[in-house]
Amino acid sequence: MHDLVIRNARIVDGSGSPEFMGDLAVSDGLLTDVGKIDGSARQQIDADGQLVVPGWVDIHTHYDGQATWDPDMTPSSWHGVTTAVFGNCGVGFAPVRPGSEDFLINLMEGVEDIPGTVLAEGIDFTWQTYPEYLDVLESMPRVMDIGSQIPHGALRFFVMGERGADHQERPNADELVQLEYLVSDALQAGALGFSTSRTTKHKAADGRLTPSLSAGDPELAAIANAMKSSGAGVLQVNSDFGPGEFEALEEAARISGRPLSALIIQVDHSPVLWRETLNQIGHANKQGLSMTGQVGCRPIGVLLGLDATVNPFGNHPAYKAISELPLAERAALLRENRELRTKLIDERPADGFSDWMNYALTRAFELGDDLNYEPEPSTSVAARAEAMNESPWELALDLLASGKGETLLLYPFENYASGSLDDVFEMLTDPHTICGVGDAGAHVGTICDASYPTYLLTHWGRDRTRGERLSLEFLVNKQTRRTAETYGLLDRGLLQSGYKADFNVIDFDRLSVGSPELVRDLPAGGKRLVQRPTGYSHTFVSGVEVSRRGELTGMRPGHLVRGAQPDPR
């Protein structure tokens, strides 16, 4: 007698092997058989030819705060994610000394665009050490499994105080010993890795550069030694990869003997640097090191809108005068009040934001009902306006003020230098990359990429028209078994006997990421952009149905994953 049997499924098992028709049996939270299954079960579901894949393993999220107050872990749980890893990019909330909580909030607000008011109200900070933080995470039943990494920024501030954030001093000998001890302690307590940020893009809300930016070789060596002595953890890196940077990180990986996983993103000012870094990662793997590049599957884009964090007209005094009106009233005024329109279009403030928007509108696109994340450059706001013989600002105003004012423009500022996703195709198909820049839980009012596991399947496996597509077997493997293996979570990411019964039943023909919408459901009334998908018929975590036809069931079998998990084979 099985606990559950899924019958007549189109199975893509996560291994990269060809799909097949078959059944899945589950007992005691594990897959017990995959293939043609006889016998009865306490629960049976006829998949009727729908796609069945392992649950998505999303290794690059920023739920460090949200995981302490939200057992539902949305929006990732809506998109079939069954394991989420956070503590990325050197930011997080442990360890923390009493009285320094505001610094960590300020850092997270600036780096990951999560409002400080939301974090201050949502997080109770009942911990100080990193192991105590893990204990708090473990105490809450939740909809999915979670894992955490110890973040460099929080650790450095804990050890060095304000000196750790002013970039004028390096840790002394005693502080290096303390850094090494605390990293070892965190890994022994169950941290999945250590994360650091070495990019000038990362600034606290008060403008200070992220603390870990100035970490030198002795500090990296101390951290690497902790990882070596513990025999655990991944070194996760976000870096600008300037001169000598890869070599410094390569040496840290060599000392630690542990895997290194670095974000690989195309930036406009250096559009081929990502390829150079991937070549270095490939060479390092040939030399016996274990390295992966974490890549995306669509442009990284700021969503511009009247109620979004970034509003093209938000800096204009004439707009500020009406900004508190209900959205629909604002939109009507922006359509109908000619005097107001003239001011907004022709009398732009002479400031840096307006200059930035002048450039952004040359690259921004209307994100319509078709949710086209690979638009032709000829359809940008500026290009359309030129064809209409009008100002880009006028067209932007017309688009944003249409209907009830909910229209959004997509400004793809990374991963779109060529005006297509051909470079992203090259990133995805590199043998040393995994999926990992969705940033779920972060950039709540500007970027809406928590949906990227769904988009990976729909765009690259079904809908792409401007270039090559990829097989479902390849895509599923990239977002399940490969991501799980990178973090040593060898008990999941495969639909084979003995593995965790984490899987999705998907109506692939109907699968869609859903249109972005702005909701106000965060602590302190905070707003965020989310996408509600269609097409997920069932999501199971450890054999328990957590979502059915797009709605959470209220079941919470998820738990904190402490450290690497052995392969059941």
QUIQUI-V429364 format. One record per pair of residues at least 24 apart in sequence whose C-alpha atoms are under 8 Angstrom apart, sorted by the first residue. I is the first residue (numbers start at 1). J is the second residue. D is the distance in whole Angstrom. If there is no record, write none. Layout:
I&J&D / I&J&D
This chain:
1&39&7 / 1&40&6 / 1&41&5 / 1&42&7 / 2&26&6 / 2&27&6 / 2&39&8 / 2&40&6 / 2&41&4 / 2&42&6 / 3&27&5 / 3&28&7 / 3&41&5 / 3&42&5 / 3&43&6 / 4&41&5 / 4&42&6 / 4&43&5 / 4&44&6 / 4&45&8 / 4&543&8 / 5&41&6 / 5&43&6 / 5&44&5 / 5&45&6 / 6&44&6 / 6&45&5 / 6&46&6 / 6&47&6 / 7&44&7 / 7&45&6 / 7&46&5 / 7&47&6 / 7&48&7 / 8&46&6 / 8&47&5 / 8&48&5 / 8&49&6 / 8&50&8 / 9&46&8 / 9&47&5 / 9&48&6 / 9&49&5 / 9&50&6 / 9&51&6 / 9&52&6 / 10&49&5 / 10&50&6 / 10&51&5 / 10&52&6 / 11&51&6 / 11&52&5 / 11&53&6 / 12&51&7 / 12&52&6 / 12&53&5 / 12&54&8 / 12&472&7 / 12&473&6 / 12&476&7 / 12&495&8 / 13&52&8 / 13&53&6 / 13&54&6 / 13&473&8 / 13&476&8 / 13&477&8 / 13&494&6 / 13&495&5 / 13&496&7 / 14&53&7 / 14&54&6 / 14&473&7 / 14&476&6 / 14&477&4 / 14&480&6 / 14&481&6 / 14&493&6 / 14&494&5 / 14&495&7 / 15&473&8 / 15&477&6 / 15&481&7 / 15&494&6 / 16&473&5 / 16&474&5 / 16&476&7 / 16&477&5 / 17&473&6 / 18&473&6 / 19&473&7 / 21&49&8 / 26&501&7 / 26&543&6 / 27&543&7 / 28&542&8 / 28&543&7 / 29&500&6 / 29&501&6 / 29&541&8 / 29&542&4 / 29&543&5 / 29&544&7 / 30&497&8 / 30&498&6 / 30&499&6 / 30&500&5 / 30&501&5 / 30&542&6 / 30&543&7 / 31&495&7 / 31&496&6 / 31&497&5 / 31&498&5 / 31&499&6 / 31&500&6 / 31&501&5 / 31&543&8 / 32&496&8 / 32&497&5 / 32&498&6 / 33&496&7 / 33&497&5 / 34&495&7 / 34&496&6 / 34&497&6 / 47&505&7 / 50&505&7 / 50&506&6 / 50&507&5 / 50&508&7 / 51&504&8 / 51&505&6 / 51&506&5 / 51&507&6 / 51&508&6 / 52&503&7 / 52&504&6 / 52&505&5 / 52&506&6 / 53&476&7 / 53&495&7 / 53&503&6 / 53&504&5 / 53&505&7 / 53&506&8 / 54&476&8 / 54&480&6 / 54&492&8 / 54&493&5 / 54&494&6 / 54&495&6 / 54&502&6 / 54&503&4 / 54&504&6 / 55&80&6 / 55&81&6 / 55&82&5 / 55&83&7 / 55&480&7 / 55&493&7 / 55&502&5 / 55&503&4 / 55&504&6 / 55&539&7 / 55&540&8 / 55&541&8 / 56&80&6 / 56&81&4 / 56&82&6 / 56&83&7 / 56&453&7 / 56&479&6 / 56&480&5 / 56&493&8 / 56&503&8 / 57&81&6 / 57&82&6 / 57&83&5 / 57&84&6 / 57&479&6 / 57&480&5 / 57&481&8 / 57&483&6 / 57&484&6 / 57&493&7 / 58&83&6 / 58&84&5 / 58&85&6 / 58&435&8 / 58&436&7 / 58&479&7 / 58&483&7 / 59&83&8 / 59&84&6 / 59&85&5 / 59&86&7 / 59&436&6 / 59&483&7 / 59&484&8 / 59&487&8 / 60&84&7 / 60&85&6 / 60&86&6 / 60&88&6 / 60&436&5 / 60&437&6 / 60&438&6 / 60&439&6 / 60&440&7 / 61&85&6 / 61&86&5 / 61&87&8 / 61&88&7 / 61&437&8 / 61&438&7 / 61&439&5 / 61&440&5 / 61&441&6 / 61&442&7 / 62&86&5 / 62&87&6 / 62&88&7 / 62&112&8 / 62&439&6 / 62&440&6 / 62&441&5 / 62&442&6 / 63&87&8 / 63&440&7 / 63&441&5 / 63&442&7 / 64&92&6 / 64&93&7 / 64&148&8 / 65&92&8 / 65&93&7 / 65&119&7 / 65&122&7 / 65&123&6 / 66&122&7 / 66&123&8 / 66&441&7 / 67&137&7 / 68&122&8 / 68&123&7 / 68&136&7 / 68&137&6 / 68&140&8 / 69&122&6 / 69&123&7 / 70&142&8 / 71&140&7 / 71&141&7 / 71&142&4 / 71&143&6 / 71&556&8 / 72&142&6 / 72&143&5 / 72&144&8 / 72&556&8 / 73&142&8 / 73&143&7 / 73&144&8 / 75&440&8 / 75&441&8 / 75&450&7 / 75&451&8 / 75&530&7 / 75&531&7 / 75&532&8 / 76&440&7 / 76&450&6 / 76&451&7 / 77&143&7 / 77&144&7 / 78&532&7 / 78&533&7 / 78&547&8 / 78&550&6 / 78&551&8 / 78&552&8 / 79&451&6 / 79&453&7 / 79&454&6 / 79&532&8 / 79&533&7 / 79&536&8 / 80&454&8 / 80&503&8 / 80&504&6 / 80&536&7 / 80&539&6 / 81&144&7 / 81&453&8 / 82&143&8 / 82&144&5 / 82&145&6 / 82&502&6 / 82&503&8 / 82&540&8 / 82&541&6 / 83&144&6 / 83&145&5 / 83&146&5 / 83&147&8 / 84&144&8 / 84&145&6 / 84&146&5 / 84&147&6 / 85&146&6 / 85&147&5 / 85&148&6 / 85&149&8 / 86&146&8 / 86&147&6 / 86&148&5 / 86&149&6 / 87&148&5 / 87&149&5 / 87&150&6 / 87&151&6 / 87&195&7 / 88&149&7 / 88&151&7 / 88&195&5 / 88&196&7 / 88&236&7 / 89&151&7 / 89&195&5 / 89&196&5 / 89&197&5 / 89&236&7 / 89&237&6 / 89&238&6 / 90&150&8 / 90&151&4 / 90&152&5 / 90&153&5 / 90&154&7 / 90&194&8 / 90&195&5 / 90&196&4 / 90&197&5 / 90&212&7 / 90&237&8 / 91&151&5 / 91&152&7 / 91&153&6 / 91&154&6 / 91&195&8 / 91&196&8 / 92&150&8 / 92&151&6 / 92&153&8 / 92&154&6 / 93&154&6 / 94&127&8 / 94&128&7 / 94&129&6 / 94&130&5 / 94&133&6 / 94&150&7 / 94&151&8 / 94&154&6 / 94&155&7 / 95&127&8 / 95&128&5 / 95&129&5 / 95&130&5 / 95&133&8 / 95&154&6 / 95&155&6 / 95&158&6 / 96&127&8 / 96&128&5 / 96&129&7 / 96&154&7 / 96&155&8 / 96&158&6 / 97&128&6 / 97&158&6 / 98&128&7 / 101&125&8 / 104&154&7 / 106&204&6 / 106&205&5 / 106&206&7 / 107&203&7 / 107&204&4 / 107&205&6 / 107&210&7 / 108&204&7 / 108&205&8 / 109&204&7 / 109&205&6 / 110&202&7 / 110&203&6 / 110&204&4 / 110&205&4 / 110&206&7 / 110&207&8 / 111&201&8 / 111&202&5 / 111&203&5 / 111&204&6 / 111&205&7 / 111&210&8 / 112&442&5 / 112&443&5 / 113&442&6 / 113&443&4 / 113&444&6 / 113&445&7 / 113&446&8 / 114&442&6 / 114&443&6 / 114&444&6 / 115&526&7 / 117&523&8 / 117&524&6 / 117&526&8 / 118&522&6 / 118&523&5 / 118&524&5 / 118&525&8 / 118&526&6 / 119&523&8 / 121&523&6 / 121&524&6 / 122&523&6 / 122&524&8 / 130&186&6 / 131&185&8 / 131&186&6 / 131&189&6 / 131&190&8 / 134&189&8 / 134&190&8 / 134&560&8 / 137&560&7 / 138&559&6 / 138&560&5 / 140&559&8 / 141&556&6 / 141&557&7 / 141&558&6 / 141&559&6 / 142&555&8 / 142&556&4 / 142&557&6 / 142&558&5 / 142&559&6 / 143&541&8 / 143&546&6 / 143&554&8 / 143&555&7 / 143&556&4 / 143&557&6 / 143&558&5 / 144&541&6 / 144&556&7 / 144&557&7 / 144&558&4 / 144&559&7 / 145&557&8 / 145&558&4 / 145&559&5 / 145&560&6 / 145&561&7 / 146&558&7 / 146&559&6 / 146&560&5 / 146&561&6 / 147&191&7 / 147&192&6 / 147&560&6 / 147&561&5 / 147&562&7 / 148&191&6 / 148&192&6 / 148&193&7 / 149&191&5 / 149&192&5 / 149&193&5 / 149&194&5 / 149&195&6 / 150&183&7 / 150&186&7 / 150&191&6 / 150&193&6 / 150&194&5 / 150&195&6 / 151&194&6 / 151&195&5 / 151&196&6 / 152&194&7 / 152&195&6 / 152&196&5 / 152&197&8 / 152&211&8 / 152&212&6 / 153&196&7 / 153&197&8 / 153&210&7 / 153&211&5 / 153&212&5 / 155&179&7 / 155&182&8 / 156&211&7 / 156&212&7 / 157&211&7 / 164&211&6 / 165&208&8 / 165&209&8 / 165&210&7 / 165&211&5 / 165&212&8 / 166&208&8 / 166&211&7 / 167&211&7 / 167&213&8 / 167&214&6 / 170&214&8 / 170&215&7 / 170&216&8 / 171&219&7 / 176&218&8 / 176&219&6 / 176&222&6 / 177&222&7 / 179&222&7 / 179&223&7 / 180&222&5 / 180&223&5 / 180&225&7 / 180&226&5 / 181&226&7 / 183&223&7 / 183&226&6 / 183&227&7 / 184&226&5 / 184&227&6 / 184&229&7 / 184&230&6 / 187&227&8 / 187&230&7 / 187&232&6 / 187&233&7 / 187&563&7 / 188&230&7 / 188&232&8 / 188&563&8 / 189&562&7 / 189&563&8 / 190&561&7 / 190&562&4 / 190&563&4 / 191&233&7 / 191&562&6 / 191&563&6 / 192&232&8 / 192&233&5 / 192&234&6 / 192&487&7 / 192&562&7 / 192&563&5 / 192&564&7 / 193&232&7 / 193&233&4 / 193&234&4 / 193&235&6 / 193&236&7 / 193&487&8 / 194&233&7 / 194&234&6 / 194&235&5 / 194&236&6 / 195&235&6 / 195&236&4 / 195&237&6 / 196&235&8 / 196&236&6 / 196&237&5 / 196&238&7 / 197&237&6 / 197&238&5 / 197&239&6 / 198&237&7 / 198&238&6 / 198&239&4 / 198&240&7 / 199&238&6 / 199&239&5 / 199&240&5 / 200&240&7 / 217&248&7 / 220&252&6 / 221&252&6 / 221&255&7 / 224&252&6 / 224&253&7 / 224&255&6 / 224&256&4 / 225&255&7 / 225&256&6 / 226&256&8 / 227&256&5 / 227&257&8 / 227&258&7 / 228&255&7 / 228&256&4 / 228&257&6 / 228&258&7 / 231&257&8 / 231&258&7 / 232&258&7 / 232&563&8 / 232&564&8 / 233&258&7 / 233&259&8 / 233&487&7 / 233&563&7 / 233&564&8 / 234&258&6 / 234&259&5 / 234&260&6 / 234&261&7 / 234&486&8 / 234&487&6 / 235&259&6 / 235&260&5 / 235&261&6 / 236&260&6 / 236&261&5 / 236&262&6 / 237&261&6 / 237&262&5 / 237&263&7 / 238&262&6 / 238&263&5 / 239&263&7 / 241&277&8 / 246&277&8 / 246&280&8 / 250&284&8 / 253&289&7 / 254&289&7 / 257&289&8 / 258&290&7 / 259&289&7 / 259&290&5 / 259&291&6 / 259&292&8 / 259&486&8 / 260&290&6 / 260&291&5 / 260&292&6 / 261&291&6 / 261&292&5 / 261&293&6 / 261&294&7 / 262&291&8 / 262&292&6 / 262&293&5 / 262&294&6 / 263&293&6 / 263&294&5 / 263&295&6 / 263&436&8 / 263&437&7 / 264&293&6 / 264&294&6 / 264&295&5 / 265&295&7 / 265&296&8 / 265&414&7 / 265&415&6 / 266&414&6 / 266&415&5 / 266&416&7 / 266&417&7 / 267&413&7 / 267&414&5 / 267&415&7 / 267&417&7 / 268&413&7 / 268&414&7 / 268&416&8 / 268&417&6 / 271&417&6 / 278&432&8 / 281&432&7 / 282&432&7 / 291&432&7 / 292&432&5 / 292&433&5 / 292&434&7 / 292&486&8 / 293&432&6 / 293&433&5 / 293&434&6 / 294&433&6 / 294&434&5 / 294&435&5 / 294&436&5 / 294&437&6 / 295&424&8 / 295&427&7 / 295&428&7 / 295&433&7 / 295&434&6 / 295&435&5 / 295&436&5 / 295&437&6 / 296&424&7 / 296&428&8 / 296&435&6 / 296&436&6 / 296&437&5 / 296&438&7 / 296&452&8 / 297&424&6 / 297&425&8 / 297&428&7 / 297&435&8 / 297&452&7 / 297&455&8 / 297&456&6 / 298&373&7 / 298&374&8 / 298&415&7 / 298&421&7 / 298&424&7 / 298&452&8 / 298&455&8 / 299&373&7 / 299&374&8 / 299&412&5 / 299&413&7 / 299&414&6 / 299&415&5 / 299&416&6 / 299&421&8 / 300&412&6 / 300&413&6 / 300&414&5 / 300&415&6 / 300&416&8 / 300&447&8 / 300&449&8 / 301&410&6 / 301&411&5 / 301&412&4 / 301&413&6 / 301&414&7 / 301&447&6 / 302&410&6 / 302&411&5 / 302&412&6 / 302&413&7 / 302&446&5 / 302&447&5 / 303&408&6 / 303&409&6 / 303&410&5 / 303&411&6 / 303&445&8 / 303&446&5 / 303&447&6 / 303&448&8 / 304&408&6 / 304&409&5 / 304&410&6 / 304&411&7 / 304&446&7 / 305&400&6 / 305&406&7 / 305&407&7 / 305&408&5 / 305&409&7 / 306&400&7 / 306&401&8 / 306&405&7 / 306&406&7 / 307&406&8 / 307&518&8 / 308&445&5 / 308&446&6 / 308&518&7 / 308&529&8 / 309&445&5 / 309&446&6 / 310&445&8 / 310&446&7 / 312&354&8 / 312&357&6 / 313&344&7 / 315&349&7 / 315&353&7 / 315&354&8 / 316&344&7 / 316&348&7 / 316&349&6 / 318&343&7 / 318&344&7 / 319&344&7 / 327&404&7 / 327&405&6 / 328&403&8 / 328&404&5 / 328&405&6 / 330&401&8 / 330&405&8 / 331&400&8 / 331&401&4 / 331&402&7 / 331&403&7 / 331&404&6 / 331&405&5 / 332&401&7 / 332&404&8 / 334&397&7 / 334&398&8 / 334&401&6 / 335&398&7 / 335&401&6 / 335&402&8 / 345&391&8 / 345&393&6 / 345&394&6 / 345&397&8 / 360&411&6 / 361&392&7 / 361&396&8 / 361&411&8 / 363&411&6 / 363&412&7 / 363&413&8 / 364&409&6 / 364&410&5 / 364&411&4 / 364&412&7 / 365&409&5 / 365&410&5 / 365&411&6 / 366&399&8 / 366&407&8 / 366&408&6 / 366&409&5 / 366&410&6 / 367&407&7 / 367&408&6 / 367&409&5 / 367&410&6 / 368&407&8 / 368&408&8 / 369&515&7 / 371&514&8 / 371&515&7 / 374&419&8 / 374&420&6 / 374&421&6 / 374&466&8 / 375&419&8 / 375&420&7 / 376&419&7 / 376&420&7 / 377&419&6 / 406&517&8 / 420&466&8 / 422&467&7 / 425&468&8 / 434&478&6 / 434&479&7 / 434&482&6 / 434&483&6 / 435&478&6 / 435&479&6 / 435&483&7 / 444&527&7 / 444&528&5 / 444&529&6 / 445&518&8 / 445&527&7 / 445&528&5 / 445&529&6 / 446&529&7 / 447&529&7 / 448&516&7 / 448&529&6 / 448&530&6 / 448&531&7 / 450&530&8 / 451&513&6 / 451&531&7 / 451&533&8 / 453&479&7 / 454&511&8 / 454&512&7 / 454&513&6 / 454&533&8 / 455&512&7 / 455&513&6 / 458&508&8 / 458&511&7 / 458&512&7 / 487&564&7 / 488&563&8 / 488&564&5 / 488&565&6 / 488&566&8 / 489&564&5 / 489&565&5 / 489&566&7 / 489&567&8 / 490&564&7 / 490&565&6 / 490&566&5 / 490&567&5 / 490&568&8 / 491&565&6 / 491&566&6 / 491&567&5 / 491&568&6 / 498&568&6 / 498&569&7 / 499&568&6 / 500&541&8 / 500&542&6 / 500&543&8 / 501&540&7 / 501&541&6 / 501&542&5 / 501&543&5 / 502&539&8 / 502&540&5 / 502&541&4 / 502&542&5 / 502&543&6 / 503&539&6 / 503&540&5 / 503&541&7 / 504&536&7 / 504&537&8 / 504&538&6 / 504&539&5 / 504&540&6 / 505&536&6 / 505&537&5 / 505&538&5 / 505&539&6 / 506&535&6 / 506&536&5 / 506&537&5 / 506&538&7 / 507&535&5 / 507&536&6 / 507&537&7 / 508&535&6 / 509&535&8 / 510&534&7 / 510&535&5 / 511&535&4 / 511&536&7
